[in-house]
Amino acid sequence: MEKNWWEINPETLVDTPFLAVYEDRLQYNIEHLIVSVKGNVEKLRPHIKTHKIGEILELFKVYNINKVKCATIAEAELSAMHQIPDILLAYQPIGFKKERWISLIQQYPNCSFSTIVDNVEAVKSLNETAKRNDLTLSVFLDLNTGMDRTGISISEDWTTLGEAIIELENIHFAGIHIYDGHLKGDVETRKAKASEAFSIINQKLKSIQPKLNYELKIVAGGSNTFPFYAEQENVECSPGTFVFWDGNYGANLPEQKFKPAAVLVGTVISKPTRSTFCIDIGYKAVASENPIDKRLVILNDENLIPISHSEEHLIIENRGENQYQIGDTIYALPYHVCPTCALYDAVQVVNAAHQICDQWNVAARSRKINI
């Protein structure tokens, strides 16, 4: 690995804390993803929840990646604003979200939209709304393979729900959606567990497919399982973290060979004791849902250990010989980059010469853009 690849020319630094995105590494990660699916970009439907950035959507299009998955209406709207042709909202639209979803579809008629459903009440409500607005809405049936977050369990009679969807006049049954982020362990363990569930699903799909004159699509997996789904026919893969990578996946998915491309930059602001110093990467600058040893890793020095955290302060214990002074720059790799990125209005773009050269707005961090 390139030594001190994260260091930024101090003449181009801005006020800290900020999130730096390294342009060359971002492009490498996109290219590596394409290699991972043997160049077949049609198999890719990356999730944009990690970055929420229009410039990265434009970069996807340069690489002929023309399908995305989203978690919010704002992310879907950002995708439409950047003319992504095929947009999947992987979040069942209920209540006000359903009305916003309809408004988005009406405002961007040149984009193909779809969403997920996991119960008959929700899909019937979508059908009625579609009928009132003279629309046909595309839906994927969301299946729960063990994560127990959303979806109808694959051990239940989900084919009956699929058949009910087929009968709805203003609903197009596009296919099946699977997210199995709960699968952990080494690559072979993850592959075996994903394969077991996928086999059950495919067997049951055989009872639905003959009722249609087109082939159902399957959108499946996140970063942990996309290599398995990349090998399956008629399956689109939906990794998201690959764009920036992070400490979590770097440690737990080492076989995937993506490069960290987003780094937190902070400043030493105080030295309260002889062995500790304080930097300005507080709760509000890095995702803090995990214990303190799984929030960030200091890149400057492996002997710098986070020991205490609050809203605007992070206390670091220096267990090594190197000395740090007030005003020194500290670089850190976030453990969970997706919610970390959502804490920033913008990211600073770093070029191959280690200079900040641009700023990209994290436009879809807001719950609402226009709609």
N, C-alpha and C positions, 0 to 999 in steps of 0.2 A: 504493500500500500504506500502511496506517495506520502513522504514524511511531511507532517504539518500542513496537509492539504487545506486545512480549514482556515489558516491564518489569512487575514485581510490586510491589505496595504493600509497602514494607520492614517495615511493622508486622505483616505476615502471613507473612513469610519463616520458613522452618525451616532446620535445619542442612543444609549442603551437603556433597557434591554431591547433587542430586536431579533428577528428571525432572518437568517441569511440563507438564500437558496443559491446553490452552485450550478451554474448553467451547464457546464460540460458534463457534470455528473448526472443531472436530470436527463439530458439527452442520451447519455449512456444507458440509463435505466430503461428508458422507452425502447431503445434499440435492443437491449438485452431481453426485454419482455417479448418483442417480436421474434427474436431468435428462439425463445422458449416455446413458441407455438409454431416453430418451423416456418416462419415467414407468412403464415396464414392469418392476416390481420382480421379477416372476417370472423375469426373465433374470439376476438377481443371486444369486450364491453367493459372498459375500466370504470371503476367507481370513482366519482369525483369528490367524495366526501373528505378525502385527505387534503386536497389542495384548495378547492373552491375558487379557482383563479382562471380568468378568461384567457390570459396569455398561454396557459398550459393547454387549454382546449384548442387554441389555434395551433399549438405545436402538435397536438394529436392529429389534427387534419393534415399537417405536412407529412406525417407518417401514414396517412390514409386510414387512420383510426376514426371511424365515423359513427360509432355507437357508444353510448355511455350509460351508466347507471347512477342514480341520484338518491339521496335520502330525504331531501326537503324540496318544497315547491320553489324556493329561491335557487337551489342548485339546478333544478330543471329549467327555470326561467333563464338563468345565466347560460346554460347550454343552448337554449333556443336563441338567445341574443347573439350567440356566436355561430349560429346556423349549423349546429350539429344535427345531422339528418334524423337520427334515431335515438330517442330519449326514453329510458325506463325509470319511472319513479318506484323505487323499491320500498314503498311505505303506503299502506292501505289508506286511501283518502276518505276520511270520515268527517261529517259535519261541515264546518267552514272550509276545511281542506278540499272537500269534494267540489265546492263551488269555485274555489280558487283554481282547482285543476281544470275545470270546464273553461274558465276564463282564459287560462293559459293556452289551452288547445285552440280556442277561437282566435286568439291574438296571433298565433303562429301557425297558420294553415299549411305551410310548406314543411313543417317538421312532423315526423311520425312519433306519436306519444303512446306509451303504454304504462300500466301500473299493475300492482299486485292485489289479490284478494284472497281471503282465507275462510270466508263464511258466506252463507247464502243471503243473509240479510244485507250485508254490505254490497254484494254484487247486484242484488235486485234493486237496491237504492240507486246504484250507479246506472242501471238500465233505465229506470224511470227518469232520472235526470238527463240521460242521453236522449231519451225519446222526446222530452220537452224541448230540447235544444237541437233536435234534428241531427244528432251525431251518432256515430258508431264508435264505441270505446274499446280499445284493445286491453285485455287483461291477461296476466300470468297467474296461475294458481300457485300460491305460496305454500310450500310443504315444510313441515318441521321434522327434521331428521335427528333431533336430539338436543338442539340448542335451547328449546323451550322459551323462545322469545316471541316469535310470531309464527303463523302458519298452522295448517291442519296436520296433525301427526300422521306419519306414513303408516302407523299401525291402525289408524281409523279408516273408515270407508270414504276416502277422499275421492274415489272415482265417481261416486254418486254426485258429489258437488261438481265435479268436472262435467258430468252429463247435464246437470241443471244449468250450468253456464252455457253450454252449447245451445240450449233451447231458448235463450234470451235473445229477443229480436234485435236489440241495439247494442249487444256485446259481442265482440270478436274474441274467441278463446285462442290466445296466441301461443300459450304453452305453459311450462312449469318453471317455477323459480325455487332455487335451493340455496340457502346460506348456512354453512356448517362451520361457523367460526369457533365452535366449542371443541373441535377436534385438535388435540394436542399430541405431543410426543415426537418421535423421530419420523423421518419421511415415510418409512415403510409402514409404521403404525397408522399414520394419517391416511395413507393410500388405502390400506386394508379396510379401515372403518368407512371411508368415503365410498369405496367400491361395494361394500356390503349393502349400504343404504341405496346406492344407485341401482344395484341389481334388483332390489325389491321394487323400486319405483318403475323401472323399465318393464318389469313383468306386468304390473298393473296398468301401465300405459297401453299395453296391447289390447285391453278391453275398450279403450276410448278411441284410439286412433282410427279404427275402421268406420267410425261414425262421421268422420270428416273427410273432405276431399282435398286436404292439404296436410302437410306434416307439422305437428306441434314442435315448437322450439323448446330448448331447455337452456336456462340461464343459471349458472351454478358456480358456487365456491367463492372464496376470498383468497387472500394471500396464502393461507395455509394449505389450501387444497387445489388451487388452480392448475398446478402441473398435472395432477391426475385427470382433471376434466379436459385439459388441453388434448389429451390422447383419445377422448371419446368423440364419436360421430354426433353431429347435429347438436353440439353443446357450445354455448358462448361462455367464456370465462370472465370473471369480474373482480380481479385484484384491484386494490386502490392504493395501498401504502407504497407500492413499488416506486412511485415517482420520487418520493423523498427518502424512503426506508427509515428505520429508527432503531433505537437500542434494543427494543423488545424483539423485533423480527431478526435483527442482526444476530442476536444470541440464540433464538429458538428456531430460525429457519436458515441455518448457515449454508445449506446446499443451494440456495437460490442465487447467490452471488450478485445481488444488487448492491449498489454503493450508497452509503449515507450521503444525502444531498441537501439536507436542511440542518442548520446549526444555530443554537442559541448563542447570542453574544451579550456578555455582561461586563460590568466594571467592578473592581474592588472599591468599595465605598467606605470601609471602616476596618480597623484591626482591634477588636475589643479585648483580645487576650494575646499572649505570646504565640499560641499555637493555632489560633483561629483568625479568620477574616470573614467579612460580610460582602456579598455581591448583590446586585440589584435584580436577580432573577427570582422573584417571589412567586406566590401562588398565581398571581395574575399574569405571569409570563411563561408558565410551563404547566402542562396538564398534571394535576396533583391527585388523581383518583387512587394512585397506588401508594404503598409505603415509601418512605423517604429514600430507601435504597433503590427504588424503581421509579424514579422521576426523571433523572438525568445522569449522565456520566461526564465528568470533566475531562476534556480532551488534552488540556495543557500538560497534565501531570497525573499519573495514576495514583499518586499519594495524596491527592486532594479529595476529601471525602465529605459529602453533605451530611450534616448532623442535625440541623434545625431549619424549619421553614415557616415563613409567615407571608402576609399578603405582598409585601414589597421587598422582603429580605430573605436571603439564603445564607446560612452560616456554614462555612467550610472549615473543616479541621485539616491542617497541614501536617501530615505524618512523614514528610520527607525532609530533605536538606535544602531544596530550593526555596528561596525567599521571594515573597510577593509584596508589592508596595501599593499603597492607595493610588488609584488611577490605572492600575494594570488591567489589561483586557483578558477576560476569561471566556473560553469557548466550551460549549457543552452540547452533547448529543441528547436530544429528548428521548425518553423511553417510549412515549406514545405520541407520535407526531400529529395525528389527526386532530385531536382536541387542542393540541398546542397551537397548531396553525390557526385554528378558529379564534384564538385569543388576540390575534393581530389584525389591524386594519389593512396592513400591507406587509410584504416581505421585501427585503433588499436583495437584489440580484447581483451575484458575484461572478465575474468573468474568469477566463483561464489565466489572466494576469494577476489574479487575486485582488482585483479592484471592484468596488461597488460601482456598477455601471447603469443600474436601472432600479425602478421600484414597481412592483406589481401589486395591485389592490386585491385583497382577499374578498372579492365582491359578494360571494354567497355566504359569508359568515353571518350576515344579517338574516333574520327569519323572513324578511320581506325585501324584495328589490323594488318592484312596481306593483305586482299582482298580489 
